[in-house]
Amino acid sequence: MDVDGLCVNTLRFLSVDMIEQARSGHPGLPLGAAPMAYVLWDRLLRFDPRDPAWPDRDRFVLSAGHGSALLYSLLHLYGYDLPMEELRRFRQWGSRTPGHPERGLSPGVEATTGPLGQGLGMAVGMAIAGRFLEDTFNLPDVRVFGHRVYALVSDGDLMEGVSYEAASLAGLLRLDNLVCLYDDNGVSLEGPTAKAFTEDLRGRFEAAGWNVLRVEDGNDLDGIEGAVRSALAAKGRPSLVAIRTHIGYGSPKQDSHSAHGEPLGKEAARATRRSLGWKVEEPFHVPAEALAHCRKAVERGAALSAGWRDGVARMRKRAPELAGRLEQFLDGKLPDGWKAALPSFSAADPPLATREASSKVMNALNKALHEMGPYHILVGGSADLNPSVKTFLSGFGEFGFTKEYPHNIHFGVREHAMGAIANGLALHSRFRPYAATFLVFSDYMRAPIRLAALMRAPVIFIFTHDSVFVGEDGPTHEPVEQVMSLRLVPGLTVLRPADASETVEAWRTAIDRKGPVAIILTRQAVPTLDPARYRIPAGFGRGAYVLSEGKGAGPDLVLVGTGSEVHVVLAAAEELEKKGVSARAVSMPSWELFEEQGEQYRRAVLPAGVPVLAVEAGVTTGWHRYVGERGAVIGLDRFGVSAPGKTAYEKLGFSVEAVVSRAMGLLGR
Amino acid sequence: MDVDGLCVNTLRFLSVDMIEQARSGHPGLPLGAAPMAYVLWDRLLRFDPRDPAWPDRDRFVLSAGHGSALLYSLLHLYGYDLPMEELRRFRQWGSRTPGHPERGLSPGVEATTGPLGQGLGMAVGMAIAGRFLEDTFNLPDVRVFGHRVYALVSDGDLMEGVSYEAASLAGLLRLDNLVCLYDDNGVSLEGPTAKAFTEDLRGRFEAAGWNVLRVEDGNDLDGIEGAVRSALAAKGRPSLVAIRTHIGYGSPKQDSHSAHGEPLGKEAARATRRSLGWKVEEPFHVPAEALAHCRKAVERGAALSAGWRDGVARMRKRAPELAGRLEQFLDGKLPDGWKAALPSFSAADPPLATREASSKVMNALNKALHEMGPYHILVGGSADLNPSVKTFLSGFGEFGFTKEYPHNIHFGVREHAMGAIANGLALHSRFRPYAATFLVFSDYMRAPIRLAALMRAPVIFIFTHDSVFVGEDGPTHEPVEQVMSLRLVPGLTVLRPADASETVEAWRTAIDRKGPVAIILTRQAVPTLDPARYRIPAGFGRGAYVLSEGKGAGPDLVLVGTGSEVHVVLAAAEELEKKGVSARAVSMPSWELFEEQGEQYRRAVLPAGVPVLAVEAGVTTGWHRYVGERGAVIGLDRFGVSAPGKTAYEKLGFSVEAVVSRAMGLLGR
């Protein structure tokens, strides 16, 4: 067996042995796809295993995350800091080799994958990110960015809607820095793909503007290499290289769906060793020759990243200002002045929808970052809703259509891919991508939102049209359960500002925050709170704060509102005062920020023993945490209705009178 | 102007006037697509406006639901019970003409649409339903079913991932009873589609096995008719008829995205009247000639449905048993004996995953319904996970591959389309479709789940692998927030059975229930509760019930569990007894059922003043409703982890010891 064959088999049997040891895992993909992975990693992929964060590295995304054992085998063999002990602890508590690859846990894992289709979407985001950097930082004679993005995808990835959406956009944007290797094994979990997946793949991808290549023998290393090199040479089109493989190659379960998701078993593993000429029965065996061959990547990688640093040094001489920007970008620190550049609002301003306020904030912020700091921090767009969600960064270009500072991405009506692409942008480098749509359509992108939270990717999700007060468009367009549902996602920070000033704070928080943030905004105009009267900046950052106090020693009742309902709560508190009730009004823009405060602060806002009446135009489930047994929630445990927003306000129980009456009832008056 | 032109303009200006009157709505589509809608409704669509539920009617789905004004205009003109007063009350509180079409509110509206892509997915489900009925009930010489499904789709629909997924499956299944009219107007909300949607539509749909036709002039009535007739003649392939139109046709905003989503305004509306030769300034004008022409549909429809009833009468003579089945199916009543046909389990049974128990129940149920009742009630499948979710109905065929009783549908890895298709099946007639995947991937199908709830479509969603105890696959495959998140959807009933016997009850409930149900099942084996000891059938139906009581006059503490955590709760109650604590153990499989009980029952299960400790392997938010201020929740407010399920149990705080210790802490002992 030549060294190539030895390396491929090493990858295969490391994977098989990991899965046998764990008694859990997916051997089908590693056995079939090891050759393409080997060709890619050994002959094409540019990376530095000792500097996994090298900015100009090629990105490799295992979209078919169930093949994780193969990825860990690659990382180990190619010199990343993933020692053999970790491979032996595959899928165990506390290991760096979890069941599906997790970004941040194992060096060299670019994205958390497993939910099918997401990896392809994130790869498109990374390819967009790469293109941004090329267009921004490359000089005619110093090319500091030129990396590629590779994704390994399975049938399952390509059946998911998100993969079509992402592919459609990648074709439109002519992302020729993206190459997908398709592990075409003709088998999915329920059996042969003839049962569920019979598309003409070439036709499909060509229709989306892709270059399609095919390799008929998944073990033909040179054939695979040639196809990928040809893909890299194709200009103006992303490429799909479909490689015909055999799931569970060499095993008794070859070509059967039973090879997909469970260990081969002792006997079958032995038979596989025999059929593939792997003579060592001892598990986790790595032939010295194979190791030596693969580990050459360490030296190769060091030279690559050193060459890149030389390029940056040359850039520093030729174009010092640009080089400074680059360093600033790579460093990820924002210029000191950015917070001061945000607009401020006054109570004298006319009522303003928070989506409009957000637009002003975003634009001011982007302008400031552009002038003072690295060019591209804020990049993003909406799912074909710019005129409604107001997220266009005016004065800046459109990605794919203008070369200079094209901060604006037209995602099209593709919420799901938008989320995945935003994740890819955030993972790639120091972008702070934003992705906007109507709140109700966050349902279309739950999967990437969850992944962002799991990866702590700093994506800013902007969700407007945030309640039944959308009005005439009716229940299909009126979120009811969405705000609470987003609060359930661990690690996602949900911000629902009450007015323009709170919207400024929402953006400040979003930019400062480590993980993903969802900013929830109104369609309808709301009054601007008086910044002189309310301590908005200090209060917002703590998640909830007292806006107004009733007269008397302590409150009889605390009224809590979020977003547009804060104004109802404020008015109701005033009305209650007239009735001799001392009511405190609290704005609670963020549960997550509030929960991070100490018990003392939380008790200061919501004193023990004082009944709480919460008002939010969404489901009531969840609020009992704050209102307790003596309090109540005014919410909406039903779908919305098509009617003018003001009518909905009245009829659905969100008028000031309704709140006052409920409050009096609570107090037994 | 000939009568055709008069009718088309009537549709246009009724729509424009509705939108002007409401000061809200989407005139762009009605102005451009009125001709295709008119051709379809006037020359092709088979319906009986006085019997909107006629079983063999063609289905028309306005996937581009924002064009609702056009649909209401059609319904009114063609004689459905939608009087002019309703058109005048477009988008107002309590009207039958809401902002987007709502099934159940206006006669003749087949599906609630608006969230883009859903209508196309539901249309595919309806086409599958039609094929089921043809294959089951048509005799060689009596063809009782032969209807078509038409969908009107927009750019936005075709950009959504769900449309690709649904189209891919429709092509594979050779659904030649499906025709999509594509309103190809070259404009979406952010501007020309060149910015976001440049696919080769023909290539895309042909790659998915569709027949594609093109009409270059959207005002060419005969051209449109010819293309649709040619589509109907194509065998073995669904058809897309792409019709080039102009958004906002005839208005000053024609071909601009500003025509899409807001009223034209008084001046522009007047200019549009002038440019299209509409002389009457009076709004809501219907020329007598146009009305007379369209209303011929009433007579035509009566003849069509009468002819169908004759066919059924002939069938009754030729094949009385089959005719009986058909009546049973159309009637929607299940045979009396179905509940008795469900299996029962005993405590002597070995531990069994509830997904396995569910498989036994489904299979028994399906067999019984098949023997005793109409053939097709349960139809469905999984998103390529049958071997894991265990939803295959064995002994029955596979839809698209076998003609006889093909209850099993291979949806492929297409959760989103699966949900939409299941909705379409449920809307079409009396099917009880089921759709299965891992619980964590319910995130991919939030939009159709919500729509099912909004439409009260009786879909049974089956979600297995229901917690962090999935184990090795890790956080991407471990639901944490999903159970609670589903509970937030108004009108969705969530059932999380604790064992095999509760799983039987879950199915009984699901079949009896009017709206959609989600059954949440374990991957791991759980003990079987002793049916002799626990009053499971009576208790389950009430959503929560007492499994065991401690000794003493009343409980010191109530332990509440759901699903697999019920067993932990039971064991903890026993341990607490040994420590002198009287602990009640409660199983709470369904919040929705529990909330439907009277206060008295709820208080009997969860007595006022007794602390409650809830245990559920998911987020704690929401549980405070039941545990109150003195109680606590043992849950998981973080993502899961890749490790063997048992390790996860221990390490994440779900051991019996952890529950006991928390309980003692709560009681201050």
Interface residues (C-beta under 8 A of the other chain):
Chain A: A22 S24 G25 G65 R91 Q92 W93 G94 S95 P98 G99 H100 E102 T112 T113 G114 P115 L116 G117 D155 G156 D157 M159 E160 G161 V162 S163 Y164 E165 S168 L169 G171 L172 S188 L189 E190 G191 K195 A196 F197 T198 E199 D200 L201 R202 G203 R204 E206 A207 A208 G209 H257 G261 S382 D384 L385 N386 P387 S388 E398 F401 H410 F411 G412 V413 R414 E415 H416 A417 V440 F441 D443 Y444 R446 A447 R450 L451 A453 L454 G471 E472 D473 G474 P475 T476 H477 V480 E481 M484 S485 R487 L488 V489 P490 G491 V619 T621 G622 H624 R625 G628 E629 D637 R638 F639 V641 S642 A643 P644 T647 A648 K651
Chain B: A22 S24 G25 G65 R91 Q92 W93 G94 S95 P98 G99 H100 E102 T112 T113 G114 P115 L116 D155 G156 D157 M159 E160 G161 V162 S163 Y164 E165 S168 L169 G171 L172 S188 L189 E190 G191 K195 A196 F197 T198 E199 D200 L201 R202 G203 R204 E206 A207 A208 G209 H257 G261 S382 D384 L385 N386 P387 S388 E398 F401 H410 F411 G412 V413 R414 E415 H416 A417 V440 F441 D443 Y444 R446 A447 R450 L451 A453 L454 G471 E472 D473 G474 P475 T476 H477 V480 E481 M484 S485 R487 L488 V489 P490 G491 V619 T621 G622 H624 R625 G628 E629 D637 R638 F639 V641 S642 A643 P644 T647 A648 K651
